[in-house]
Amino acid sequence: MILKNLSQKTILCSNLKIASTFFDNLFGLLRQSNQGMLFYTRFGIHTFGMTKNIDVLILDKEHKVVKINIGLHHNQLFFWNPKYNIVIELPEGSVNISKTKPGDQLFWAKK
């Protein structure tokens, strides 16, 4: 899938995967660090076992960015307001390259 920032008219990720299995949710980008991963969770994420930093976006139900963590280091936890449950993990640098900021509208679809 492709992940677009409609507000900035940029592409965040050309190979976004929606976490659909227990292992996708458990491991996220640990196993596939060259793509983006979309999760539905309210409980935070971890970067235990990762070797690369990642960018993380938290979205509201209308797919607007409400929180950003750029370059989240390995072996860390990241929490946010649990009323938001859409999480996107991206390779480090994706947010800066796409000029994504809070309030931006995102969209994902099949290529």
N, C-alpha and C positions, 0 to 999 in steps of 0.2 A: 504494500500500500504506500501511498505518497502522503506526506504530512505537509500542509501548506499553512503559511501565516497569511491570512487574507488581509489583515490590516497593513502589513508591510509589503505585501505582494512578493514574498520570498518563499523558498522551499526549505523547510527544516530538515527533512529526511525523505529520501526516495525509496527507502526499504523499511517501512514501519511494520512491525508485527504486533498483533493484538494477543496478549497473553490469554491463552485458552485452556491451558492445562495446569495441573498442580505444580509441575516442574517449571513451567514458564513463570508462574507467580513466585515460586521459591527462588529460582536462580536469576531471572531477569536477564540482564546483559552480561552476566558472569560467563555464560557459555557462548554468547554471540555478540561480541562487543562492537562489531562493525555495522550494526543496524540500530534502529530505534525500537523501543518496546513500550506498548501502552497497557496499563493495568487499571483495574477498578479495585481500589482498596482505600480504606479510611484510617488504617492503622500505622502508617509510616512505612519506610523502606530502610534497607540496610545495604552496605557495600562490603560486607565481610567476604573475603576471598577474592575480591577484584584486584586487578593489577593496574587498571587505568582509571583515571578520574572520569566522571560523567556529569552531564548537565541534566537537571531535573525540572520539569514543569508540572505545576498543579493547576488543574482546570476546574471551572464551575460547570454546572449542568448545561450551560449554553456554549461550552467549549471556549470560554474566554480564560486567559491566563490570569491566575490570582496570586501565584507565588512562583519564584524562580530560585534555583540553587545552581550556580555556575561552578563547575569544577569540583563537585562533591568528591572528597578523597576516599580512598579505600578504608575499610574498617570503621566506618562511621554509621550513625543512625540519622535519619532525617524525618521530622514530624511536621505536621501542619494542622490547621483547623479541620477536625473530622467531618465537618459538613461538606467538604469537597472530597470526591472519591475518584477523580480521573487523574492518573499519574502517567507522565511520559518521561522515560529515560532515554537519553540521547548521548552519542559520543561527545566528549568534551570539545567545545568550540562551536557546536551547532547553534547555540543561542546567540552568541556574538556575531557569527557570520550572517545569520538570518535577521539580525537586529530586533529580535523578539523582546518584548517588554510587557509588564503587567497591563492587563486590559486588552491586549491583542486578541483577535478572533482567529482561532485555528480551525482547520478542516482536514479531514482525512478521507481518502477514497481509493478504490482500486486504480491501478495505473491505466 
